[in-house]
Amino acid sequence: MGLLTRLLPPFADLAGRLAPAHWLPSQCLICRAWPATPACPACRARFAPAMPRCRHCAQPLPQTAGPVCGQCLRKPPPLAHCVVAVSYGWPWQGWVAQFKFHDATGLAGPMAELMAAAPGAHALLAAADALTPVPLARERLAERGYNQALLLARKLAARKTRPGLLLRTRPTPAQHGLPRPQRLRNVRGAFTAPPEQAVAVAGKRLLLIDDVLTTGATLRAAAQALLKAGAAQVDALVFARTD
């Protein structure tokens, strides 16, 4: 049984899929406070606290550290900025699993709200010429029926969302559970910016959108493809990061 079905009455779940959150009262999906947003202020403060993170990879940093982690200082990644909303852990991993694998597309709105509220997210969204959701392989898209990154991008800034700027050149095995070296090999050369989108990419500041960041291999490969196609700068905004 899905997360939304368990925590909300069926009619409220349906309403959440069909109407903006501000039209009807809702219930916190975490503490079940009523009426509240799907993630109430108390739960946001408890489970999504602001913390210092590396500017390039969003790795958590000590309070006394600078804005960039040691790994990114040694080898700067292709992402100019990376912002994440939450750490991948309870309750957020349940949201991600329901969203990706159990057709809980109604979670796109609450997740996008948390992403937009993350420190630094507003500036990235305002500065971006286009939002580029990380694409799925054709086979995985056909199996799932939707690209979760595209749903998030449309909730964040529908008018700026451009899903065609980046394509997967080949299917890749699922990244979940793979060690870092294999993840890196998995997505090497897996993305390209199609030639017909050259004008839309060249000289632009693009914002990659995805649901989960683990090693950063997928975002790194996607950013490299866009930079190779002439993008002026590539940033990323992600819902959850495995810290």
C-alpha angles and dihedrals in degrees: 000000000000125000094247093047092051097046102037134045111259093250091053091049090053091047090051090057095048106037139045113264093247094061096070136025114261141191129240106255090211109044096013093233113167130242097018144115117276086265107031121213092256093053092045090054092048102040103024105040119166112253136173111269136178111272093227106036104015093234110158113259133201114261091249096049127102124252096273129059122233094253093054091046090055095043114014111215124225091253114093092196134006123190126184128188103211144003113258103254140090123000097009099057087061090054091050094048093049092045096049105033108021104047094250091150090155087078091069091084098050092043092050090050090056090047093051091049095052115112108271095012096106092055092049093049092048094047097045119104088200141001112233115196113210103255127233124226112264092248094051092046090053091049096047098034095220142043108241092204091056091052090052092047092052091051091049098047116343095182093054097045113115111175095174097065092085131037135184110241094200140004115266130200115260111279094216112113096006121127117249098258091052092047089054092050090044096064101029106129091357095126136057138172106234115239092238088063094053095110092048091052105036114099093356132129106232130193117210115213125202140151103230136023118195113154094353092238095128095047091045093053092045092049092049091053092051094046090049088054090055106268111159094217138355124206131173137221116191135176101223138012128200100230 
